[in-house]
Amino acid sequence: MRILVLNAGSSSLKYQLFGMEDERVLARGSVDRIGEPGSGVDSHQDALQRIIDALQAQGAVRGREDLDAIGHRVVHGGEQFHEPVLIDAEVVRAIREMIPLAPLHNPANLQGIEVAQRLFPGTPQVAVFDTAFHQSMPPAAFRYALPAALYREHRVRRYGFHGTSHKYVAQRAAAVLQRDPAELNLITLHLGNGCSAAAIAAGKSIDTSMGMTPLEGLVMGTRCGDIDPALHFYLQRELALSSAETENLLNKRSGLIGLCGVSDMREVERRIEAGDEEARLAESMFVYRIRKYIGAYAAVLGRLDAIVFTGGIGEHSARIRALVCSGLELFGVALDPRRNEAAHGECSIEQSDANLKLLVIATNEELEIARSSACCLQH
């Protein structure tokens, strides 16, 4: 079985081709600058045709009939989609209706679906939603304390994101620990340019840090995370910012880049070594917010078996992992500094006699999408 995974952005189309017998990546790549002057790629249809040509030139597929399914990353599935689904006209309509909930992402995701349907009319297409894994959250976790009509009539609630990543690393954590997922309580930390935490009980998400949009929660590369909601009114009143300017400020000019001028944690760490106090503050705020969520989620879960670090920062920054774990002995956190510094791939970094496991697990959202697509075909 061969499954092509597509992740369509507004000006890019990323892909990976999997051979599902051994879950091997047969080909991967991306087409960028779609629609930009001088790129030579006028549309997503042109981009997907380039991908098909490249796959055939590499010998990864002989023709379109070699593909058993195409799996699509879709950011927002609202309350309607709890699981991956085979795409039909009704699913396309539902994804289009959810554009107001994810105006920056769902239109591009939908464009990728429609192009793939035109070029592969006989191939099953599967939608895998970033929000689906978090649909197991109880109302006490996903509702906002706002008038109930806003939820009933306008779907104003917390949805959460990075669900495909949190699901994948939770499953891998159970495998690494050789435990049944139903027995485990986990806190998973997806730390990259975008960051989120999740509380996972018995394999199901019961809370997560991102909300109705990816802006809520942890400090991120360019997003502020949690703030006083009334800050919006102050900015618009005192600085005469429009709603669009405010949204741009909080999403694109805040977080690490707002605090110290760079969004890449590697550069933040380099600046700290050079004595940059703004970078040191940015790192401290980044870590402090994560530690607050760990404490909150430990309370929500009641019992904690493991904390899982993933994402570009979570997987590769021993410094951030050490700072996050420092002072959390109350919860049974006992980091082994040598194991932490030597961490590579899937590994444990807690002290050998610690009951609470600390895991580093590389996320693989594309593989999870491919697996989900294969499951859809079997049902």
N, C-alpha and C positions, 0 to 999 in steps of 0.2 A: 504494500500500500504506500502510495506517495501523496503527501499532502503539502500544498503550497500555503504558507502563512504570509498574509499581507498586512502591513500597517501603513495606512494611507494618511499622510498629513496634508496640510494645505498646499505645500510646494514640494513634497517628497513622497516617495513610495519605497518602503523598505520591504525586503522579502527574505524568507528562508524556505528551502525545500527540504522536507524530511522523508527519509525512508523509514516507515514506522516499524518494520520488522525488528530493527535494532535501535531505532530512534536516532539514527545517524543523520547529521546535516550533510546533504548532498550538494547544496549550493546556497550561497547567501550574498546579499549585496543591497544596494539602494540606487535609486535614480533621484537626483536632487535638482533644485532650481526649476521645477516644473512651471511653465508659463512665464518664466523670467526672460527678458530680452537677451538674445545671444546664447541661450541655453541649448537651443535646437530641440527642446522637448516642449511642445505646445500644450499638451493636456495629459491627464492621468491615463487616457487611453493610449497615447503615444508611449508613455512610460511603461505601461504593462506590456505593450507589444515589444519594447526593448528587452524587458525581462524574459519574455517567452523566447525571443531570438537568442538571448545570452544562454538560457538553459539548454536550448537545442544545440548551440555551438559548442557548449561544454560537454555535450553528451549526457546531461543529467536527465533529459526527457527526449524522446524521439518526436513526440507530437503532443497535442493537447489531450488526446485520449489517454495519455499515460498518467494524468492527474486523477486521483480518486476523489479529492475534495480540495476546496480552497477555504482556509480559515481566516476570518477577518477580525482584527482587533476593533472593537467599538467601545468608545469611552463610556457612554451613558445609556443604561438600559432602564432607568427609572425603577418603578415598582413592578413593572410588567414582567421583567425577565430575571428570573432567579437562577437560570441555568443557560448554558449555550444552546442555541436553537438553529435548526435548518432554516435558511432564509427563503421566504416566499413573499408574495406581494403584501401580505398583512404585516410581516415583520419589517419590511422596507417602510411601510406607512407609519408604523409605530416609531421607528428610529427617526423618521422625519419629524414626527410630532414632538419628539424630545429635544429638538434643536434648541429651543429656548433654555433648556437646562444645561446644555453644553455647546454654546454657539461657536466656540473656537475649535471644537473637535468633531462633533457628530456630522457636520456638513462634509468634511473631508473624508471621514470614515464611510459615509453613505456614497460619496462619489467613487471611492474605491470599489465598493460592492457593485454599483451599477455598471461600472466599466468591466469588471470581471464577469458579470452576468452576460454582457454583450459579447465578450470575446470567448467565453466558455459557457455557451447556453445549455449544454448537457451535463455540466459538472456540478455536483452538490456544493452549495456554499453555506458556510456555517458562521454565525455571529457569536463572538465570545466577548462578553461585556466586563469592563473594569469594575463596574458597580455590583455585579451579580453576587459575588462571594459575601458581600456585606448585607445582603437582603435578609439574613438570619438575625440581624440585630433586633432586640425587642423595642417596642414603642418608647419605653423610658429612655432608651439610648438614642433613638433616631428622631424623635420629635423635638422641635424647638418650643420654648414657652411663649408662643405667639397665639393670637386668636385662632381657634380650631378651624375656622372657615378657610384660612390661608393654606392649611394642609389639605382639607377636603376638596377645595375648589382649584387650588393653584399648585398643589404638590410640593409645597414648601416644607422640607424636612432634610435631615442629614442622609446622604447616600453613601459616602465613602468612595475611595478610588484605590488604585493599585491592587485591586482585589485579586487579579490573576497572579501577581507576584506573591502576595500574602498566602494565597492558597497553595501555590507551588512549594514555598519554603516550609510551610507547616507540614505538608506531606513528606518532604525530604527530612525534616526534623524527626518525625516519627520513625522513618526508616533508619536514620543514623542512630537513634536511641533504641532501636529494635523494640518499639512499643506500639500498641494499637493507638491510632489517633484519637479514638474515643476515650482513652484513658488520660490524655494529656491536656494540661492548661499551659498555653504559650503566650508570650508577648513577642510579636514579630516587628522588627524595625527596618523599614525600607528607607534607607538613607542615601540620597543622591542629590541631583539638582532639585528634584521634587522629593519630599520626605513625608512619610506617614508611619504611624504606629497602629497596631491592631491587637486587641485582646481576643484570643481564640480559645474557646472551651469545647472540648470533645470534638475537635475538627471544624467547629463553626465559629464564625466571627460574631462576637457579642458587642463589640464596640470598636470604633476606629477614629483616628484623629481628624481626617478630612471630613468635610461636611456636605452641604448642598453643592458646594463647588470645591475644587482642590485648594482653595485659599486658606481654609481653616486648619488649625492644628500647629504643627511644628514650624520652626524657623527653616526656611528653604533658601535655595540659591538666589531667587529674585522675588519670592513671595514672603509676606510678613508673618503668616500664620495667625494665631489668636491675637486679637486686639479688642479694645473697647468698641462696640458697635457705634457709639456716639461720636467716635473719631471722624467718621464720614461727614457728619453734620458740621463739625468744627472746620474740617478742611474746605468744605464747600462754602461755608459762611465767611471764614476769615481769609482764605486764600483765593476765593472766587473760582474754585475748581469746578468744572462740570462733572457730571456723573461718569462720563467716559474718561476724563483726565484722572479722576479719583481711582477708577478701576485700573487704569494703566499704572498709576503710582503704586498701588498695593500689590499688583500681580507682577510687574516688570521691573520696578525700581526699588523694591524693598528687600527684606531678607538680608543675606550676606552682602549683596552688592550695594544695598542702601547703607549698610552699616560701615563698610570699609572699602567699597569701590570695586570689589571682585566677587564673582559668584562661585568660583571653583575653589573647593576646600583645600586642594593642594597648594594653590597660590596663597590662600589665607595662611596656611601653616608656614610657607616660606617667608611671608611678611612678618609673622610672629617671631621667627628666628632672627629676623633683621631688626627686631625691636619695635615693630609697629603696634602701638597700643590700641588703635581702632580695630585692627585685625584680631588682637587678643580679646577684646570685648565681644566682637562678632562670634568668635569661637565659644566664648563663655556662655553667651546667650543661646547659641545653637545647642550646646550640651545641656544647659540648665532646663530648657524646655523638654528635651527628651527625658531627662531624669524625672521631671514632674509627671509626665505621662506614664512612665514605668510605675511610679508610686500609685497613681490613680488606678491603673489597670490591675496592679497586684491586689488592690482593695476590691475591685469589681470581680476579679476571678476567685478570690478567696484562698486559692492555693496555686502556687506557681511552680511549674516543673522545669521550664527553660525560657531563656531569652535568646532570640535569634537575630543576628545582624546580617543584613543583605543590602543590595544596591551598591553603587560605585564607592561611596564613602564607607558604608557598613562592611563591605568585603575587603577594602584595601587600606583603610586608615587605622592602624594599631593605636595611634595616639587618641583618636576620637573614641574608640572602643574603651580604652583605659580611662579616659576622663568620664565617660558615661557611667562606667561601673564603679568609679571611686565614690566611697561614702554610702553605697547601697548595701552594706553588710546586714542591715536590719532585715532585708528580704532574702538573705542567704547568698548574696552575690560575693563570690571569692575568685577574682581573676588571677590567673597565673601569668605574670609578666613575660616570662620567656616563651610560653606557648602562644601568647598573644602576638608578640613580635615576630614569631616564626610562622604565624598562621598563613596557610595557602590552601585554596580550594575548600572543600568541606572538612571542618575540623572543630574540635572542642577546645576551649581556651580557659576553662575553669580549673581551679586547683584540684588535684586528684581525689581529695577527700571531700569535695563539696557535693552537697545533694542537689543544688540548683545548677543545671547545666547552662553553659554559655556557648552558643554555637555560631560559627560563621558559615553561611551557606550561600553560594552564588545563585542568584535568581535566574530563571530561564522562562520568561513569559511566552516566548515563541514556542517552546516545546510544550508548555501547558496548553496553548491554543491548539497545537497540532493534536495533542492527546484528546482534548475536548471535542475536536472535529471528528476524530476517529470514533469516539463514543457515540456521537450523534448518528453516524452512519450505521452503527450496530443496533441502534434503537429505532 
